[in-house]
Amino acid sequence: MNNVDKQYLSLLSDIMENGVEKETRAGAVKSVFGRQMRFDLKEGFPLLTTKKVFTKGVIHELLWFLQRPYNSHGSMNIEYLVRNKVHIWNDDAYRWFKQWIDEKIIKPVNMDYEFLVCVNDDEKEKMPHLEYWIENENKKENLEWLINISKEEFIDLVIQKVEIHTNVSRGLLMREKYRFGDLGPIYGTQWRSFGSGIFKGEDQIQNIIDTLKTNPNDRRMLCVAFNPSFIKIMALPPCHVMFQFYARELSSEEQDRYGVKYGLSCMWTQRSVDTVLGLPFNIASYALLTHIIAQQVGMIPDELIGSLGDCHIYVNHLEGVKEQLGRVGYEELPTLIIREVGSIDELTYDDIKISNYHSDPTIRFQLNVG
């Protein structure tokens, strides 16, 4: 068994044997606290082989995080993911929409509202089901349709780039804006524009790249996603809250072998770890990020370290975990190939290839959203 599956199955066993039972916002779990995993990225790309990992989702989600939010909606909106048939954030976005409707429309129902529905001009002809609503947008009977939108209708409105603007009379005029699929200033917004919402703030990713090029021994090459000032306007507070890079000068033998001077390591810190569904994604995602940054600065990926807080298994995942613990997977890890690009902002899905990935079959686990 390869070292990635070995460490991962060891953590699953640890939680099964030593976990305490807890009730959480998303369901009952078994949980342990404070664990660490380490992977040598020179041995291969760390994808689990004891079950199939959704690699398309890993790649697209990371590229989504890396979008600049002040040039586009970036990771504030799920449109990019939906258009690329990656639906891992759909439930959280729909839950956040229902919460927005409850707080901004249902609770203050006695106030006077004006609605303006904004539709991308290119999409108007594709939306006959909205025609009545748009023509009668200020009529109160349209509230029921808005409140009762199904998840399928919601996803359709995401693709059509529909926005709702409301004017609320509360003595003073207060304006609210919501675009279907919005999540608030989550991961990518904080990575590329820390502390700013959608406006240009601190680009932590570019700062790391620039520092690695000019001062690779710097001890401040980290990126923080957990911004307390924005937690209340995020659909989900970040689970992986921070990551830090570290450059190591390679031995002369390693330099001869790899043709570069430095190896690049990454340690990510995660406050909450859905060990079954989330962690395999997180391992692959941060490994991919390390490869991308290393290529940008002329280094090789060295080591990936996960510093894990609350590691839990949901009770409704236990049977699937038992099945996975009985598997042995494959000894050989896959290979990652990234086409060289000028800047990180030019990178696309087609530039990234994972080859020679062999795994045991998928195990179906229910996504717990709360």
C-alpha positions in Angstrom: 0.0 0.0 0.0 1.3 3.5 -0.8 2.0 6.0 2.0 -0.9 8.2 1.1 -3.6 5.5 1.6 -1.7 4.1 4.6 -1.8 7.4 6.5 -5.4 8.1 5.5 -6.7 4.7 6.5 -4.7 5.0 9.8 -6.6 8.3 10.5 -9.9 6.6 9.7 -9.1 3.8 12.1 -8.1 6.2 14.8 -11.4 8.1 14.6 -13.4 4.8 14.5 -11.6 3.5 17.6 -11.0 6.7 19.6 -13.5 9.2 18.4 -15.9 10.8 20.8 -19.5 11.1 19.7 -20.9 14.6 19.1 -24.0 16.3 17.7 -23.1 19.0 15.2 -25.0 21.4 12.9 -24.7 18.9 10.1 -25.4 15.7 12.0 -23.9 13.2 14.5 -20.2 12.5 14.2 -17.3 10.6 15.7 -14.4 13.0 16.3 -10.8 13.3 17.3 -8.7 16.4 17.7 -5.2 17.4 16.6 -3.6 15.1 13.9 -0.9 15.6 11.3 -0.2 14.0 7.9 3.0 14.3 5.8 3.4 13.4 2.1 6.6 13.5 0.0 5.5 15.0 -3.2 8.6 13.7 -5.0 7.1 10.2 -4.6 4.1 11.0 -6.8 0.8 13.0 -6.7 -1.1 12.2 -3.4 -4.4 10.8 -4.6 -6.1 8.1 -2.7 -6.3 4.8 -4.5 -8.6 2.9 -2.0 -11.5 4.9 -3.5 -11.7 7.0 -6.6 -11.2 10.8 -6.1 -13.2 13.3 -8.2 -10.1 14.8 -9.8 -12.0 17.1 -12.2 -13.6 18.6 -9.1 -10.3 19.1 -7.4 -8.8 20.9 -10.3 -11.8 23.1 -11.1 -12.3 24.1 -7.5 -8.7 25.2 -7.0 -8.8 27.2 -10.3 -12.0 28.8 -9.0 -10.3 29.7 -5.7 -7.4 31.3 -7.6 -9.6 33.6 -9.7 -9.3 37.3 -8.9 -12.6 38.3 -7.3 -12.3 42.0 -8.2 -12.0 41.2 -11.9 -14.9 38.6 -11.9 -17.1 37.1 -9.2 -14.4 34.5 -8.7 -15.1 32.1 -5.8 -17.9 34.4 -4.5 -20.3 32.6 -7.0 -20.7 29.0 -8.1 -21.3 29.8 -11.8 -17.8 28.8 -12.9 -18.2 25.4 -11.2 -21.8 24.8 -12.4 -20.8 25.6 -16.0 -18.0 23.0 -15.7 -20.3 20.4 -14.2 -18.8 20.5 -10.7 -21.6 20.6 -8.2 -19.8 20.3 -4.9 -20.9 23.8 -3.7 -24.5 23.7 -5.0 -26.1 22.7 -1.7 -24.2 25.4 0.3 -25.1 28.0 -2.3 -28.8 27.0 -2.2 -28.8 27.0 1.6 -27.2 30.5 1.6 -29.9 31.7 -0.9 -32.7 30.4 1.3 -31.1 32.2 4.3 -30.8 35.4 2.3 -34.5 35.2 1.4 -35.5 34.5 5.0 -33.4 37.4 6.4 -34.0 40.0 3.7 -37.5 39.3 2.5 -39.6 37.0 4.7 -38.8 38.4 8.2 -39.3 42.1 7.2 -42.4 41.2 5.3 -44.4 44.3 6.4 -41.9 46.7 4.9 -42.4 48.2 1.4 -40.3 46.5 -1.3 -39.3 47.2 -4.8 -37.7 44.4 -6.8 -35.5 44.8 -9.8 -34.5 41.5 -11.5 -31.4 41.9 -13.6 -30.7 39.4 -16.3 -27.7 39.2 -18.6 -28.8 40.5 -22.0 -27.5 37.5 -23.8 -29.6 35.2 -21.7 -33.0 36.9 -21.7 -34.5 34.9 -24.5 -33.5 31.6 -22.8 -35.6 32.4 -19.8 -39.4 32.2 -20.7 -40.2 30.9 -17.2 -39.2 34.3 -15.8 -41.1 36.4 -18.3 -44.1 36.9 -16.1 -42.1 37.6 -13.0 -39.9 40.2 -14.7 -42.9 42.0 -16.3 -44.7 42.1 -12.9 -41.6 42.4 -10.7 -43.1 44.9 -8.3 -46.2 42.9 -7.6 -46.4 41.3 -4.2 -47.7 37.9 -5.5 -44.3 37.3 -7.0 -42.8 36.9 -3.5 -44.2 33.4 -3.2 -42.5 32.2 -6.4 -39.2 33.7 -5.2 -39.5 32.1 -1.8 -40.3 28.6 -3.2 -37.7 28.4 -5.9 -36.5 24.7 -6.1 -32.8 23.8 -6.2 -33.1 22.9 -9.9 -34.6 26.4 -10.7 -32.0 28.0 -8.5 -29.1 26.3 -10.5 -30.8 27.5 -13.8 -30.8 31.1 -12.5 -27.1 30.7 -11.5 -26.3 29.9 -15.1 -28.4 32.7 -16.5 -26.5 35.2 -14.2 -29.7 36.6 -12.6 -29.4 39.2 -9.9 -32.0 40.6 -7.5 -31.8 44.2 -6.3 -34.2 45.3 -3.6 -35.1 48.7 -2.3 -36.4 48.5 1.2 -38.2 51.4 2.9 -37.2 51.6 6.6 -37.5 55.3 7.0 -34.3 55.4 4.9 -33.9 53.7 1.6 -31.8 50.5 2.0 -30.5 48.6 -1.0 -29.8 44.9 -1.1 -28.2 42.9 -3.9 -28.1 39.2 -4.5 -26.8 37.2 -7.5 -28.0 33.6 -7.7 -25.1 31.4 -6.7 -23.4 33.9 -4.4 -21.5 32.5 -1.4 -20.1 35.7 0.1 -16.3 36.4 0.3 -15.1 32.8 0.9 -11.8 31.2 0.2 -10.6 32.7 -3.1 -11.8 36.2 -2.2 -9.6 36.1 0.9 -6.7 34.4 -0.9 -6.6 37.0 -3.7 -8.2 40.1 -2.1 -7.9 39.8 1.7 -10.1 42.0 3.8 -12.0 43.7 0.9 -15.1 41.8 -0.1 -15.2 42.2 -3.9 -12.9 45.1 -4.1 -9.2 44.9 -4.5 -7.4 44.0 -1.3 -4.3 42.1 -0.4 -3.4 39.5 -3.0 -1.8 36.9 -0.7 -1.1 34.4 -3.5 0.8 36.9 -5.6 2.7 38.1 -2.5 3.8 34.5 -1.8 5.0 34.0 -5.4 6.9 37.4 -5.4 8.5 36.6 -2.0 9.6 33.1 -3.1 11.3 34.6 -6.1 13.1 37.4 -4.2 13.6 36.0 -0.6 12.9 32.2 -0.5 14.0 32.0 3.2 11.3 34.4 4.3 9.2 33.1 7.2 6.1 35.1 6.4 5.0 33.3 3.2 1.5 32.4 4.4 -2.1 32.9 3.3 -5.0 33.3 5.7 -8.6 32.5 4.6 -10.3 32.9 8.0 -11.3 36.5 8.2 -13.4 37.1 11.4 -14.8 40.4 9.9 -16.5 38.5 7.1 -17.6 35.3 8.7 -21.3 36.5 9.0 -21.5 37.2 5.3 -20.0 33.9 4.1 -22.1 30.9 3.2 -19.6 28.7 5.1 -16.7 29.8 7.2 -13.4 28.4 5.8 -12.5 24.9 7.0 -8.9 25.1 5.8 -8.1 28.4 7.4 -4.4 28.9 6.5 -1.4 27.6 4.6 2.3 28.4 4.7 5.1 27.8 2.2 8.7 26.8 3.0 11.7 26.7 0.6 14.5 24.2 1.3 17.8 24.4 -0.5 18.4 21.0 -2.0 21.5 18.9 -1.6 24.0 19.0 -4.4 22.8 15.5 -5.4 19.2 16.6 -5.5 20.1 19.8 -7.5 21.9 17.6 -10.1 18.9 15.3 -10.3 16.1 17.9 -10.5 18.0 20.8 -12.1 16.8 23.4 -9.6 18.1 24.9 -6.3 15.1 24.7 -4.1 12.3 22.4 -3.0 9.0 23.9 -2.0 6.9 22.6 0.9 3.4 23.6 2.0 1.7 23.1 5.3 -2.1 23.7 5.5 -4.1 24.2 8.7 -7.6 22.9 8.9 -10.0 23.7 11.7 -12.7 21.2 10.6 -12.0 18.1 8.7 -14.8 16.0 7.0 -12.4 13.1 6.9 -14.5 11.0 4.5 -15.5 13.5 1.8 -13.4 16.6 2.4 -9.9 15.4 3.3 -9.1 13.4 0.1 -10.0 16.6 -1.8 -8.0 18.8 0.5 -4.8 16.6 0.2 -5.0 16.6 -3.6 -5.9 20.3 -3.8 -3.0 21.5 -1.6 -0.6 19.2 -3.5 -1.8 20.7 -6.7 -1.4 24.3 -5.4 2.1 23.4 -4.3 2.9 22.1 -7.7 1.5 25.3 -9.3 3.4 27.7 -7.1 6.6 25.7 -7.4 6.4 25.9 -11.2 5.8 29.6 -11.0 9.0 30.2 -9.0 11.3 27.6 -10.5 11.3 25.1 -7.7 10.3 21.4 -7.3 7.4 20.3 -5.0 9.0 18.9 -1.8 6.7 18.0 1.1 3.0 18.5 1.9 1.9 18.7 5.6 -1.6 18.7 6.9 -2.2 20.2 10.4 -5.7 18.9 11.2 -8.0 20.1 14.0 -11.4 18.5 14.5 -11.2 15.3 12.4 -14.6 13.7 12.2 -16.6 11.0 10.5 -20.3 11.5 10.1 -22.4 8.6 11.5 -24.1 8.1 8.2 -20.6 7.5 6.6 -19.6 4.7 9.0 -20.6 1.7 6.8 -18.7 3.1 3.8 -15.6 3.7 6.0 -15.7 0.1 7.1 -15.7 -0.9 3.4 -12.8 1.3 2.6 -10.8 0.1 5.5 -10.9 -3.4 4.0 -9.2 -2.2 0.8 -5.5 -2.2 -0.1 -5.5 0.2 -3.1 -2.5 0.5 -5.5 1.2 0.9 -4.7 1.9 3.4 -7.4 0.8 7.0 -7.2 -0.3 9.0 -10.3 1.8 11.7 -12.0 0.9 15.4 -12.3 1.8 17.3 -15.4 1.2 21.1 -15.6 1.9 23.0 -18.8 4.1 26.0 -18.2 2.3 29.4 -18.3 3.4 32.9 -17.8 1.4 33.7 -14.7 -0.9 31.9 -12.4 -3.9 33.8 -13.7 -3.4 32.2 -17.2 -3.7 28.7 -15.9 -6.7 26.7 -17.2 -8.1 23.2 -16.6 -6.6 22.0 -19.9 -3.1 22.9 -18.7 -3.3 20.3 -15.9 -3.1 16.6 -16.5 -3.2 13.7 -14.0 -1.8 10.5 -15.6 -1.5 6.9 -14.5 -4.2 7.2 -11.8 -5.5 3.7 -10.8 -7.9 3.3 -7.9 -10.5 1.0 -6.3 -14.1 1.9 -7.2 -16.0 5.0 -5.9 -17.8 4.7 -2.5 -21.0 6.7 -2.4 -21.2 9.0 0.7 -24.0 11.5 1.4 -22.9 15.1 1.6 -23.8 16.5 5.0 -24.7 20.2 4.7 -25.9 22.3 7.6 
